[in-house]
Amino acid sequence: MTYTLLIGDRSYSSWSLRGWLPFAVFDIPVSVEATILYRPAFATDLARFAPLVRTVPALKTPQGSLLRDSLAIGWHLAEAFPDRGLLPADPVDRAMAQSMIAEMHSGFTALRGACPMNLRTAWEGFTPPEAVLADLARIEALWTAALDRSDGPFLFGDYTVADAFFAPVAMRIAGCALPVSDRARAYVDAHLSHGPLRRWRAMGEVEGPEQPTYEMGLPRRPFPMAAPEA
Ligand SMILES: N[C@@H](CCC(=O)N[C@@H](CS)C(=O)NCC(=O)O)C(=O)O
């Protein structure tokens, strides 16, 4: 028995990406089932996976437990694999990482609403409203506090679950060309060249047609990510 993870569209489902990245980065075996958002079959697929599931991602553990939220999945995996570095070992870094993960999970609604994650295309000419700029300023403050301690390339040096939680934020900054400092840009670039994320994006490209919900009505440009790893 192994883990079974239910995800939504790889190109668009930012929470699914957060649930999947720890498996890919920390080499935890998982069987992945994918469904498609905004289709009538979505609800049926979730119900078939487990009756209490209402959103993706959802995870069945080898012991038969069910986790129905990306944060719960992250905490569970960090506990189940304590020696793999899912969270920083240093207690101060660890507390910072846990706090950043929680703040990301419950916040940044202006950014999330105005710039949905879309790995199929990037946009030109997006003008961020004040609320999005305020979210970006807060994100920069959090990233800077961590990067000041670690010096990168990821928030706490090596990749942790905190980076998995901010990966979709980095993709929004890249896709909507949001204004950030050079340091934040370097952190976004670390995600853009991250092998597991490039693989995820490549898998998303072949999942079906684009979802019209994510059309921003702006001129398009290619998504600024290097070709996927094999
Ligand atoms: N708090 C949840 C949010 C999950 C979530 O909202 N997932 C979206 C896809 S990215 C979803 O399933 N939406 C379908 C719906 O709300 O009906 C988590 O962290 O896992």
The ligand as a MOL file (V3000), in Angstrom:
LIG
                    3D

  0  0  0     0  0            999 V3000
M  V30 BEGIN CTAB
M  V30 COUNTS 20 19 0 0 0
M  V30 BEGIN ATOM
M  V30 1 N -8.0570 24.8140 1.7310 0
M  V30 2 C -8.0390 23.8510 0.6750 0
M  V30 3 C -8.4150 24.5320 -0.6130 0
M  V30 4 C -8.5760 23.5370 -1.7520 0
M  V30 5 C -9.2830 24.1510 -2.9470 0
M  V30 6 O -10.0090 25.1760 -2.8270 0
M  V30 7 N -9.1200 23.5060 -4.1040 0
M  V30 8 C -9.7990 23.9500 -5.3060 0
M  V30 9 C -8.9430 23.6690 -6.5350 0
M  V30 10 S -7.4110 24.5510 -6.5310 0
M  V30 11 C -11.0600 23.1630 -5.4820 0
M  V30 12 O -11.0960 21.9790 -5.2500 0
M  V30 13 N -12.1210 23.8400 -5.9120 0
M  V30 14 C -13.3600 23.2030 -6.2050 0
M  V30 15 C -14.4870 23.7340 -5.4000 0
M  V30 16 O -14.2680 24.6060 -4.5440 0
M  V30 17 O -15.6240 23.2890 -5.6500 0
M  V30 18 C -6.6580 23.2010 0.6030 0
M  V30 19 O -5.7110 23.8120 1.1050 0
M  V30 20 O -6.5120 22.0690 0.1140 0
M  V30 END ATOM
M  V30 BEGIN BOND
M  V30 1 1 1 2
M  V30 2 1 2 3
M  V30 3 1 2 18
M  V30 4 1 3 4
M  V30 5 1 4 5
M  V30 6 2 5 6
M  V30 7 1 5 7
M  V30 8 1 7 8
M  V30 9 1 8 9
M  V30 10 1 8 11
M  V30 11 1 9 10
M  V30 12 2 11 12
M  V30 13 1 11 13
M  V30 14 1 13 14
M  V30 15 1 14 15
M  V30 16 2 15 16
M  V30 17 1 15 17
M  V30 18 2 18 19
M  V30 19 1 18 20
M  V30 END BOND
M  V30 END CTAB
M  END
